[in-house]
């Protein structure tokens, strides 16, 4: 599956100054890892964000957000944010920061 390289580049620009961020192809797209833990990614045209199990309900209450589901078994703690929802850099930045914050709460890999 192809992914939106433009969205990936916008994420790269936001995270480029952080030496603890890396990239890896995952889920048919690209993932951005913070200290070895996935924080955000791009799947198709949409943004994948790791919010953690405790952050799932609050994330789902926001516009353009759904549970991440690749196999028919939704993954709590992971949400997909519609491309139209992150068209503005401020909105994208908020989601990227949220994913990085959650990944930073995990032990480094």
Secondary structure, 3 states (H helix, E strand, C coil): CCCCHHHHHHHHHHHCCCCCEEEEEECCEEEEEECCEEEEEEECCEEEEECCHHHHHHHHCCCCEEEECCCCCCEEEEEEECHHHHCCHHHHHHHHHHHHHHHHCCCCC
